[in-house]
């Protein structure tokens, strides 16, 4: 879909310059001026600072995430944690459906707009009505599974604040302003752990699921306050009269975001299912106690990697998009190459550590008995989780080219293979199958997006130059 230059245009095209066409015609990257080299150098320094800010900001959420798993299992039990894990995973899946296309669209197009604040106003307006519309099927799904009215009401309120939290984070990520994201994440993660434990010990609530989701709700609620300046009404998007008046270009923005984003919304659905479907199959073929054991190991591995690798993805994503929108494709690819090599280095170090300490992790830290054999889950789950994290970097060229449909097909094939493998083998070999199908699903996705990896590491690739 073509958008008028008055609505969206790369900033280097304001004077009729089309850097991508120049690159394509010449076949080789143009020589950079001294000013451009200095600008890129400063930008890479800013990238390094942002990464350090994000990774330091992950210390508190990382610790809370690691501590919460054994604490929740000890305070409640593995069965309750397993049930909470299933519901919370479904909640995050629904959140991805409703906000994923907006979040990714904001990152992809923010740096290409001449007036990005108008673009943001349109996105928040779209989000508001999007949330209202999707509450109806959300309530219907919860009623179908016979959850209590108290829990349904709690999940609805949580969904509202979680939707805005996701978009707030992406907005500040696109603006290269990590400090508020870091503070909000830290506060949210502390409340996620502290509030449920407090409610339980002071017997303020009696239902375990209500207690756990109160921590989720107030984490998002308080976390959002760091993005909303209540004291300055003009800067408060939710309270501003300017927000209540739709921008004239909202229809064009909606079409643009939907065209780019609907395959990504489905991609997020299938990607989430790729990472959580095994838990539902474990509950079907085995029991909720096994779900709790598997979820505890998986969450520890996935969250640990998210603490180390997530900040890198968060820091480089908007910059890679910005360079691409400005026509500086070679710099964007160089950033991706360095990030992939860096993640591979982290992978090797953690693999060595886990090899010697996997028994301690499963038996001593989580408190599972040796007879459960949960230590056998650690290595395959870690490898599968790492492959998935690095895939988030490798498929970036496909995102830049707006090839979201091939990404969707790739993740759907990976998910299908994962589910079939679990259905065929889990009844025979038990819990360990879910760990190895995690590797299989991630590996299949990487294989199907291999052209993107070639574009990143091949110096003469014209993949990003072909329109």
LUMMARRO-127940 format. One record per residue (C-alpha): residue number from 1; chain; x, y, z. Coordinates in steps of 0.5 Angstrom, whole numbers, plus 500, padded with zeros to 3 digits. Layout:
% residues N
n / chain / x / y / z
NUM / A / X / Y / Z .
...
//
This chain:
% residues 467
n / chain / x / y / z
1 / A / 500 / 500 / 500 .
2 / A / 503 / 507 / 498 .
3 / A / 502 / 513 / 503 .
4 / A / 502 / 520 / 501 .
5 / A / 509 / 524 / 502 .
6 / A / 505 / 528 / 507 .
7 / A / 503 / 523 / 511 .
8 / A / 509 / 519 / 512 .
9 / A / 516 / 519 / 508 .
10 / A / 523 / 517 / 510 .
11 / A / 527 / 524 / 512 .
12 / A / 532 / 523 / 507 .
13 / A / 527 / 523 / 502 .
14 / A / 524 / 530 / 504 .
15 / A / 529 / 533 / 498 .
16 / A / 527 / 528 / 493 .
17 / A / 533 / 524 / 495 .
18 / A / 531 / 516 / 495 .
19 / A / 537 / 513 / 499 .
20 / A / 535 / 506 / 497 .
21 / A / 534 / 507 / 490 .
22 / A / 541 / 510 / 490 .
23 / A / 544 / 504 / 493 .
24 / A / 540 / 499 / 489 .
25 / A / 542 / 502 / 482 .
26 / A / 550 / 503 / 484 .
27 / A / 550 / 496 / 487 .
28 / A / 555 / 498 / 492 .
29 / A / 554 / 502 / 499 .
30 / A / 555 / 509 / 498 .
31 / A / 561 / 512 / 501 .
32 / A / 560 / 516 / 508 .
33 / A / 562 / 523 / 509 .
34 / A / 566 / 525 / 515 .
35 / A / 559 / 528 / 518 .
36 / A / 555 / 521 / 517 .
37 / A / 561 / 517 / 520 .
38 / A / 561 / 521 / 526 .
39 / A / 554 / 521 / 527 .
40 / A / 554 / 514 / 526 .
41 / A / 559 / 513 / 531 .
42 / A / 555 / 517 / 536 .
43 / A / 549 / 513 / 535 .
44 / A / 553 / 507 / 536 .
45 / A / 555 / 510 / 543 .
46 / A / 548 / 512 / 545 .
47 / A / 546 / 505 / 543 .
48 / A / 551 / 502 / 548 .
49 / A / 549 / 506 / 553 .
50 / A / 541 / 505 / 552 .
51 / A / 543 / 497 / 552 .
52 / A / 547 / 498 / 559 .
53 / A / 541 / 502 / 561 .
54 / A / 536 / 496 / 559 .
55 / A / 541 / 491 / 562 .
56 / A / 542 / 494 / 569 .
57 / A / 534 / 496 / 569 .
58 / A / 533 / 488 / 568 .
59 / A / 537 / 487 / 575 .
60 / A / 531 / 488 / 579 .
61 / A / 525 / 485 / 574 .
62 / A / 530 / 479 / 573 .
63 / A / 531 / 478 / 580 .
64 / A / 524 / 478 / 582 .
65 / A / 522 / 473 / 576 .
66 / A / 527 / 468 / 578 .
67 / A / 525 / 469 / 586 .
68 / A / 518 / 469 / 584 .
69 / A / 518 / 462 / 581 .
70 / A / 520 / 458 / 587 .
71 / A / 517 / 463 / 592 .
72 / A / 510 / 462 / 589 .
73 / A / 511 / 454 / 589 .
74 / A / 513 / 454 / 596 .
75 / A / 507 / 459 / 598 .
76 / A / 502 / 456 / 594 .
77 / A / 504 / 449 / 591 .
78 / A / 506 / 447 / 584 .
79 / A / 499 / 445 / 582 .
80 / A / 497 / 452 / 583 .
81 / A / 503 / 455 / 580 .
82 / A / 501 / 451 / 574 .
83 / A / 494 / 453 / 573 .
84 / A / 496 / 460 / 574 .
85 / A / 501 / 459 / 569 .
86 / A / 496 / 457 / 564 .
87 / A / 491 / 462 / 565 .
88 / A / 497 / 468 / 565 .
89 / A / 500 / 465 / 559 .
90 / A / 493 / 465 / 555 .
91 / A / 492 / 472 / 558 .
92 / A / 499 / 474 / 555 .
93 / A / 496 / 471 / 548 .
94 / A / 490 / 475 / 548 .
95 / A / 494 / 481 / 549 .
96 / A / 499 / 480 / 544 .
97 / A / 493 / 479 / 539 .
98 / A / 490 / 486 / 541 .
99 / A / 496 / 490 / 541 .
100 / A / 502 / 486 / 538 .
101 / A / 500 / 490 / 531 .
102 / A / 500 / 497 / 534 .
103 / A / 506 / 496 / 538 .
104 / A / 510 / 493 / 532 .
105 / A / 507 / 498 / 527 .
106 / A / 509 / 504 / 532 .
107 / A / 516 / 501 / 532 .
108 / A / 516 / 500 / 524 .
109 / A / 514 / 507 / 522 .
110 / A / 515 / 512 / 528 .
111 / A / 522 / 514 / 525 .
112 / A / 519 / 515 / 518 .
113 / A / 514 / 520 / 520 .
114 / A / 515 / 528 / 519 .
115 / A / 510 / 529 / 525 .
116 / A / 511 / 523 / 530 .
117 / A / 507 / 526 / 535 .
118 / A / 501 / 526 / 531 .
119 / A / 502 / 519 / 529 .
120 / A / 502 / 517 / 536 .
121 / A / 496 / 520 / 538 .
122 / A / 492 / 516 / 532 .
123 / A / 495 / 510 / 535 .
124 / A / 493 / 511 / 542 .
125 / A / 486 / 513 / 539 .
126 / A / 486 / 506 / 536 .
127 / A / 488 / 502 / 542 .
128 / A / 482 / 505 / 546 .
129 / A / 477 / 503 / 541 .
130 / A / 481 / 496 / 540 .
131 / A / 481 / 495 / 547 .
132 / A / 473 / 496 / 548 .
133 / A / 472 / 492 / 542 .
134 / A / 476 / 486 / 544 .
135 / A / 473 / 486 / 551 .
136 / A / 467 / 482 / 549 .
137 / A / 470 / 476 / 546 .
138 / A / 475 / 476 / 552 .
139 / A / 469 / 476 / 557 .
140 / A / 466 / 470 / 553 .
141 / A / 472 / 466 / 553 .
142 / A / 473 / 467 / 561 .
143 / A / 465 / 465 / 562 .
144 / A / 466 / 459 / 557 .
145 / A / 471 / 456 / 562 .
146 / A / 467 / 457 / 568 .
147 / A / 472 / 462 / 572 .
148 / A / 469 / 466 / 577 .
149 / A / 466 / 473 / 576 .
150 / A / 471 / 476 / 581 .
151 / A / 477 / 473 / 577 .
152 / A / 473 / 475 / 570 .
153 / A / 473 / 482 / 573 .
154 / A / 480 / 482 / 575 .
155 / A / 483 / 480 / 569 .
156 / A / 479 / 485 / 565 .
157 / A / 482 / 491 / 569 .
158 / A / 488 / 488 / 568 .
159 / A / 488 / 487 / 561 .
160 / A / 486 / 494 / 560 .
161 / A / 492 / 497 / 564 .
162 / A / 497 / 492 / 561 .
163 / A / 495 / 494 / 554 .
164 / A / 497 / 501 / 555 .
165 / A / 503 / 499 / 559 .
166 / A / 505 / 495 / 552 .
167 / A / 504 / 501 / 548 .
168 / A / 507 / 506 / 553 .
169 / A / 514 / 502 / 553 .
170 / A / 514 / 501 / 545 .
171 / A / 513 / 509 / 545 .
172 / A / 519 / 510 / 549 .
173 / A / 523 / 505 / 546 .
174 / A / 522 / 508 / 539 .
175 / A / 524 / 515 / 542 .
176 / A / 530 / 512 / 545 .
177 / A / 528 / 514 / 552 .
178 / A / 530 / 508 / 556 .
179 / A / 530 / 510 / 564 .
180 / A / 522 / 510 / 565 .
181 / A / 521 / 503 / 562 .
182 / A / 527 / 501 / 567 .
183 / A / 523 / 504 / 573 .
184 / A / 516 / 502 / 571 .
185 / A / 519 / 495 / 569 .
186 / A / 522 / 495 / 576 .
187 / A / 516 / 497 / 580 .
188 / A / 512 / 492 / 576 .
189 / A / 516 / 486 / 578 .
190 / A / 517 / 488 / 585 .
191 / A / 509 / 488 / 586 .
192 / A / 508 / 482 / 582 .
193 / A / 512 / 478 / 587 .
194 / A / 511 / 482 / 594 .
195 / A / 503 / 484 / 593 .
196 / A / 501 / 476 / 593 .
197 / A / 506 / 474 / 598 .
198 / A / 503 / 480 / 603 .
199 / A / 496 / 478 / 601 .
200 / A / 497 / 471 / 603 .
201 / A / 500 / 472 / 609 .
202 / A / 495 / 477 / 612 .
203 / A / 490 / 473 / 609 .
204 / A / 487 / 479 / 606 .
205 / A / 484 / 474 / 600 .
206 / A / 483 / 467 / 600 .
207 / A / 483 / 465 / 593 .
208 / A / 490 / 463 / 590 .
209 / A / 489 / 465 / 583 .
210 / A / 486 / 472 / 585 .
211 / A / 492 / 473 / 590 .
212 / A / 497 / 472 / 584 .
213 / A / 493 / 476 / 579 .
214 / A / 492 / 482 / 584 .
215 / A / 500 / 482 / 583 .
216 / A / 499 / 482 / 576 .
217 / A / 494 / 488 / 576 .
218 / A / 497 / 493 / 581 .
219 / A / 504 / 491 / 577 .
220 / A / 501 / 494 / 571 .
221 / A / 497 / 500 / 574 .
222 / A / 503 / 503 / 578 .
223 / A / 508 / 501 / 572 .
224 / A / 503 / 506 / 568 .
225 / A / 504 / 512 / 572 .
226 / A / 511 / 513 / 571 .
227 / A / 509 / 514 / 563 .
228 / A / 503 / 518 / 565 .
229 / A / 505 / 525 / 568 .
230 / A / 498 / 527 / 572 .
231 / A / 501 / 534 / 573 .
232 / A / 501 / 536 / 566 .
233 / A / 495 / 535 / 563 .
234 / A / 498 / 537 / 556 .
235 / A / 503 / 531 / 557 .
236 / A / 498 / 526 / 559 .
237 / A / 495 / 522 / 553 .
238 / A / 489 / 519 / 557 .
239 / A / 487 / 525 / 560 .
240 / A / 488 / 530 / 554 .
241 / A / 482 / 533 / 550 .
242 / A / 487 / 533 / 544 .
243 / A / 487 / 525 / 545 .
244 / A / 479 / 525 / 545 .
245 / A / 479 / 529 / 538 .
246 / A / 481 / 524 / 533 .
247 / A / 486 / 526 / 528 .
248 / A / 484 / 527 / 521 .
249 / A / 489 / 522 / 518 .
250 / A / 487 / 516 / 523 .
251 / A / 484 / 512 / 518 .
252 / A / 490 / 512 / 513 .
253 / A / 494 / 510 / 520 .
254 / A / 489 / 505 / 521 .
255 / A / 490 / 502 / 514 .
256 / A / 497 / 503 / 514 .
257 / A / 498 / 499 / 521 .
258 / A / 493 / 494 / 520 .
259 / A / 496 / 492 / 513 .
260 / A / 503 / 491 / 516 .
261 / A / 501 / 489 / 523 .
262 / A / 495 / 484 / 522 .
263 / A / 500 / 478 / 520 .
264 / A / 504 / 480 / 526 .
265 / A / 498 / 480 / 531 .
266 / A / 497 / 472 / 528 .
267 / A / 505 / 471 / 528 .
268 / A / 505 / 473 / 536 .
269 / A / 499 / 469 / 537 .
270 / A / 503 / 463 / 534 .
271 / A / 509 / 465 / 537 .
272 / A / 506 / 465 / 544 .
273 / A / 503 / 458 / 542 .
274 / A / 509 / 455 / 540 .
275 / A / 512 / 457 / 547 .
276 / A / 506 / 455 / 551 .
277 / A / 502 / 450 / 548 .
278 / A / 506 / 444 / 551 .
279 / A / 504 / 446 / 558 .
280 / A / 496 / 445 / 555 .
281 / A / 498 / 438 / 552 .
282 / A / 502 / 437 / 559 .
283 / A / 496 / 438 / 563 .
284 / A / 492 / 434 / 558 .
285 / A / 497 / 428 / 558 .
286 / A / 500 / 428 / 565 .
287 / A / 497 / 433 / 570 .
288 / A / 497 / 440 / 573 .
289 / A / 503 / 438 / 578 .
290 / A / 507 / 436 / 572 .
291 / A / 505 / 443 / 569 .
292 / A / 508 / 446 / 575 .
293 / A / 515 / 443 / 574 .
294 / A / 515 / 444 / 567 .
295 / A / 513 / 451 / 567 .
296 / A / 518 / 453 / 573 .
297 / A / 524 / 450 / 569 .
298 / A / 522 / 454 / 563 .
299 / A / 520 / 460 / 566 .
300 / A / 527 / 460 / 570 .
301 / A / 531 / 459 / 563 .
302 / A / 526 / 464 / 559 .
303 / A / 527 / 469 / 564 .
304 / A / 534 / 469 / 565 .
305 / A / 535 / 469 / 558 .
306 / A / 530 / 475 / 557 .
307 / A / 534 / 479 / 562 .
308 / A / 541 / 478 / 558 .
309 / A / 538 / 478 / 551 .
310 / A / 532 / 482 / 552 .
311 / A / 535 / 489 / 553 .
312 / A / 539 / 488 / 547 .
313 / A / 533 / 487 / 542 .
314 / A / 530 / 493 / 546 .
315 / A / 536 / 497 / 545 .
316 / A / 537 / 496 / 537 .
317 / A / 530 / 495 / 534 .
318 / A / 528 / 502 / 534 .
319 / A / 535 / 504 / 531 .
320 / A / 536 / 499 / 526 .
321 / A / 529 / 501 / 523 .
322 / A / 531 / 508 / 524 .
323 / A / 537 / 507 / 520 .
324 / A / 533 / 503 / 515 .
325 / A / 528 / 508 / 514 .
326 / A / 534 / 513 / 513 .
327 / A / 537 / 509 / 507 .
328 / A / 543 / 507 / 512 .
329 / A / 542 / 500 / 511 .
330 / A / 549 / 497 / 511 .
331 / A / 549 / 500 / 518 .
332 / A / 543 / 497 / 520 .
333 / A / 546 / 490 / 518 .
334 / A / 552 / 491 / 522 .
335 / A / 548 / 492 / 528 .
336 / A / 545 / 486 / 527 .
337 / A / 551 / 482 / 526 .
338 / A / 554 / 485 / 532 .
339 / A / 548 / 483 / 536 .
340 / A / 548 / 476 / 534 .
341 / A / 555 / 475 / 535 .
342 / A / 554 / 478 / 542 .
343 / A / 548 / 473 / 544 .
344 / A / 552 / 467 / 541 .
345 / A / 558 / 469 / 546 .
346 / A / 553 / 469 / 552 .
347 / A / 550 / 463 / 550 .
348 / A / 556 / 459 / 550 .
349 / A / 558 / 462 / 557 .
350 / A / 551 / 460 / 560 .
351 / A / 551 / 453 / 557 .
352 / A / 558 / 452 / 561 .
353 / A / 555 / 454 / 567 .
354 / A / 548 / 450 / 567 .
355 / A / 552 / 444 / 565 .
356 / A / 555 / 444 / 572 .
357 / A / 549 / 447 / 576 .
358 / A / 543 / 444 / 573 .
359 / A / 542 / 439 / 578 .
360 / A / 543 / 445 / 584 .
361 / A / 538 / 449 / 580 .
362 / A / 532 / 444 / 579 .
363 / A / 533 / 440 / 586 .
364 / A / 536 / 445 / 591 .
365 / A / 533 / 452 / 588 .
366 / A / 526 / 450 / 586 .
367 / A / 526 / 444 / 591 .
368 / A / 524 / 438 / 586 .
369 / A / 526 / 432 / 589 .
370 / A / 531 / 428 / 585 .
371 / A / 525 / 423 / 583 .
372 / A / 522 / 428 / 578 .
373 / A / 528 / 428 / 574 .
374 / A / 527 / 435 / 572 .
375 / A / 534 / 437 / 572 .
376 / A / 534 / 433 / 565 .
377 / A / 529 / 439 / 563 .
378 / A / 534 / 444 / 564 .
379 / A / 539 / 444 / 558 .
380 / A / 534 / 442 / 552 .
381 / A / 529 / 448 / 555 .
382 / A / 535 / 453 / 555 .
383 / A / 537 / 451 / 548 .
384 / A / 530 / 452 / 545 .
385 / A / 529 / 458 / 549 .
386 / A / 536 / 461 / 546 .
387 / A / 534 / 459 / 539 .
388 / A / 528 / 463 / 540 .
389 / A / 531 / 469 / 542 .
390 / A / 536 / 469 / 537 .
391 / A / 531 / 468 / 532 .
392 / A / 528 / 475 / 534 .
393 / A / 534 / 478 / 531 .
394 / A / 535 / 474 / 525 .
395 / A / 528 / 475 / 522 .
396 / A / 529 / 483 / 523 .
397 / A / 530 / 484 / 515 .
398 / A / 524 / 481 / 514 .
399 / A / 520 / 486 / 518 .
400 / A / 524 / 491 / 515 .
401 / A / 522 / 489 / 508 .
402 / A / 514 / 488 / 511 .
403 / A / 515 / 481 / 509 .
404 / A / 510 / 479 / 515 .
405 / A / 506 / 474 / 512 .
406 / A / 512 / 469 / 510 .
407 / A / 514 / 470 / 518 .
408 / A / 507 / 468 / 519 .
409 / A / 507 / 462 / 515 .
410 / A / 514 / 460 / 518 .
411 / A / 512 / 460 / 525 .
412 / A / 505 / 457 / 524 .
413 / A / 509 / 451 / 521 .
414 / A / 514 / 451 / 527 .
415 / A / 508 / 451 / 531 .
416 / A / 505 / 445 / 528 .
417 / A / 511 / 441 / 528 .
418 / A / 511 / 442 / 535 .
419 / A / 504 / 440 / 537 .
420 / A / 505 / 434 / 533 .
421 / A / 511 / 432 / 536 .
422 / A / 508 / 433 / 543 .
423 / A / 502 / 429 / 541 .
424 / A / 505 / 423 / 538 .
425 / A / 511 / 422 / 543 .
426 / A / 509 / 425 / 550 .
427 / A / 504 / 420 / 552 .
428 / A / 510 / 415 / 551 .
429 / A / 516 / 418 / 553 .
430 / A / 513 / 423 / 558 .
431 / A / 515 / 430 / 560 .
432 / A / 522 / 431 / 557 .
433 / A / 519 / 431 / 550 .
434 / A / 516 / 438 / 551 .
435 / A / 523 / 440 / 552 .
436 / A / 526 / 437 / 546 .
437 / A / 520 / 439 / 542 .
438 / A / 522 / 446 / 544 .
439 / A / 528 / 446 / 541 .
440 / A / 525 / 443 / 534 .
441 / A / 520 / 448 / 534 .
442 / A / 525 / 454 / 534 .
443 / A / 530 / 450 / 530 .
444 / A / 525 / 450 / 524 .
445 / A / 523 / 457 / 525 .
446 / A / 530 / 459 / 524 .
447 / A / 531 / 454 / 518 .
448 / A / 525 / 457 / 514 .
449 / A / 527 / 465 / 515 .
450 / A / 535 / 463 / 513 .
451 / A / 534 / 468 / 507 .
452 / A / 534 / 473 / 513 .
453 / A / 540 / 471 / 516 .
454 / A / 544 / 470 / 509 .
455 / A / 542 / 478 / 508 .
456 / A / 545 / 480 / 515 .
457 / A / 552 / 476 / 514 .
458 / A / 553 / 477 / 507 .
459 / A / 556 / 483 / 505 .
460 / A / 554 / 484 / 498 .
461 / A / 547 / 482 / 499 .
462 / A / 541 / 486 / 496 .
463 / A / 536 / 483 / 500 .
464 / A / 534 / 489 / 503 .
465 / A / 535 / 493 / 497 .
466 / A / 530 / 489 / 493 .
467 / A / 523 / 493 / 493 .
//
